Amino acid sequence: MAFRTIGKTLPRIEGEGKVTGQTKYAADLPFENLLWAKVLRASVPHARIVNIDTSKAKALDGVRAVLTGADVKDIYVGTRVKDQPVLGYDKVRMGGDAVAAVAADSEEIAEEAIGLIDVQYEELPYVEDPVEALKASAPLIHEDRGKYRNAPKLPEGISPHNLQSYVLWKNGDVEAGFQKAARVFEHTFRTPLSHHGYIEPCACTVQVHDDGRVEVWASNKGPWGLREQMAEDFGVPQEKIKIHIVHVGGDFGAKASLIDVPVAYYLSKATKRPVKLVFDYTDELLAGGHRHPAVLALRTGVDQDGHFTAIQATIHFSGGAYGSQKANPQVTVLGGRRLASMYRCPAISCETYCSYTNQVPCTQTRTPGSPQVVFAFESQVEIIAKEMGIDALELRRRNILHDGDANPMGEKWTDILMGEVLERVVKTSGWKKGGAKKNRGWGMALYDRGTPEGKASSALTLETDGKVSILTGVPDVGPGYYTVSQQMVCETLGLPAEKVGVVFKDTDSLPFDPGTGGSKQTNTSGHAVHQSAHEVREKLVALAARELGCRPEEVQQEGGKLTAPNKKSTTTQKMIELAVRENGGPIFHLTNFVPKDMPKVTGFAAQVAEVEVDPATGGVRVLNLTTAHDTGTVLNHLTLTGQIEGGVVTGFGFALMEENPMVDGKITTLTLGESKLPCIADVPPLKTVLVESPTGPTPFGGKAIAENPNVPTAAAIANAIAHACGVRLYELPLTAEKIYRAMNGKN
């Protein structure tokens, strides 16, 4: 179908404000009578708190409140499971745990006051490794996990010792599958602790009014979820809480929890003044959400022709000291549910453990669990191919899904395009063309991800100047959703882009929005906008029929032109102006979207990396990265390719450099300078291939894209390194030191 607006490369609505510095983030917002907050964080990974002396801090001129755990005792917070105290009272469970907080007239005074607080600790043994943490001999981090609200229930026979959550995903007869196998391969892989790497640190301002009303301005991607969490944790009715929607300077999964809001809330409650708390990057790396480290043990059976007969995985995730920052205590293990999901396999079992450990809390990170799982399995696919003497590309061709196939978990999708995506990435990348070259290698990896659905609300306002304003509850976190929603309204009503704008307000302005995350925005909030535009269009067509002297069903729309059988015509623009005139002012049209009978589809991805390894140092240079995606209908090529390229760079960093190692129970990288992220000098040439077909569940047939691109990258690069120099690494990141040692026969 030919579209006028959909599929075009329209510039982003919010782009000008960002590049000119006019966009305001949570830390930028001004307030009268404002106090600044700072938090004192534990210097040890696990300890009993013997004493906290705040007398000097309280005596400092300009300090308005000092809180310790004794002031907020027995108040536990969390996105879902409520296992984190607002401030540590009896013990600390990680280096960086919050033990005291100060509100003062300036940020400098608050910082000085924090330095005047004296804390005495009785140190306890600590544990970092997620496998060791589950042993009975490991120090117990939470004495009674069952006391926490919404703590995940555990199956009979599973020990609760330091266990955050447990899930078993299983389908088919695994033992029978292994009996049919000609060979069984067993390998263990590891991935590190790493931060999301967003540029804007967490920040919020909270004002508790005298009448009990609460207002919040936070760098948070889910305002309605934040309101619900606050109501649950603080005992304040939701109708008394207003979350103001603000721009968010990057997220990638971390900014859905309360994080810094509880401390600011209780300081504001104590002082009756607005309190602003802005993390620096040391706070972020000590206390903000991270990606779960993982230990992944795989056992895969294949028949003599290289077809998978059974797959078994035991995965241990390190969840950190608290499960409070996860949208669901089991969210990270969902990566295990998608183990080998782009292949045929009659039997699979994936057992996932998430452990409490004495490290920073972990949370969902751009495709929770999948980068870890795909790195392990797609690396093992290449190992299997080499051991069996089958070309790695041919092995994948033999096993990938085709229409009519069920994935290993027994799910059936329509319009399976894995084969086309695979062949397109092979052709575009020039897969292994030119033959073998010294110290150069090629690697590939595959992935698939569906498009989540959910309810949402949106509203259109027809203005007196004839413009249409979209009211959304979606915070801008960077993907370009505002522009896509503008395009959907323009396409439906036949209006030019300059006639359609986007506004956002607060949680009082709409019934509900799910917030960003999970690659679902266009399939939730976007559906609400699309439905709202269709409902407004019907009203405008009915008005046009009245003006043109025909029935509504006889009116033909072509772009913004409305034509009757008698050849008389008008425009949607004129009908908007007439409707507003007759109404005596702007018309507000609210729509609540609830999904129903959504198509069962998924989106496939394939990536190819070409690398060069320096044998003298082990250094890796990625020469080219090609990524192919089954996208459905592309709504905006600029925003879509931006998501793909950003995702590939995220995967590139995960593969080669990103980690926040711990030494003696403490994170050693406390600035972005020490915690290395890819920069433009690191990024290789990127080639993007789009396999378009209008088969997606989102409006106009689009599919999710935000999380697919970052998942296969690490495995593709690891496989390319193995091809280049014969070294197989089982642990990320793929550093020069590890490659050099492996090439020289050292552990």
Secondary structure, DSSP 8 states (H G I E B T S, - for coil): ---SSTTS----TTHHHHHTT---BGGG---TT-EEEEEEE-SSSSEEEEEEE-HHHHHSTTEEEEEEGGGGTT-EE-SSSB-EESS-SSEE-STT-EEEEEEESSHHHHHHHHHT-EEEEEE------HHHHTSTTS--SSS-GGGSBT-----TT---TTEEEEEEEEES-HHHHHHT-SEEEEEEEEE--EE---SS--EEEEEE-TTS-EEEEES-S-HHHHHHHHHHHH---GGGEEEE--B-S--TT-TTS-TTHHHHHHHHHHHTS-EEEE--HHHHHHHS-EE--EEEEEEEEE-TTS-EEEEEEEEEEEEES-STTSSSTTGGGHHHHTTTTTB--S-EEEEEEEEE-SS--B---SSTTHHHHHHHHHHHHHHHHHHHT--HHHHHHHHB--TT-B-TTS-B-SS--HHHHHHHHHHHHTTTTT---TTEEEEEEEEEEE-----EEEEEEE-TTS-EEEEE-----SS-HHHHHHHHHHHHHT--GGGEEEEE-BTTSSS----S-TT-GGGTHHHHHHHHHHHHHHHHHHHHHHHHTS-GGG-EEETTEEE-TTS-EEEHHHHHHHHHHHHTS-EEEEEEE---S----EEEEEEEEEEEE-TTT--EEEEEEEEEEE-BS-S-HHHHHHHHHHHHHHHHHHHHT----EETTEES--STTTS----TTT---EEEEEE--S--SSGGGB---SSGGGSSHHHHHHHHHHHHHS----BSS--HHHHHHHHTT--
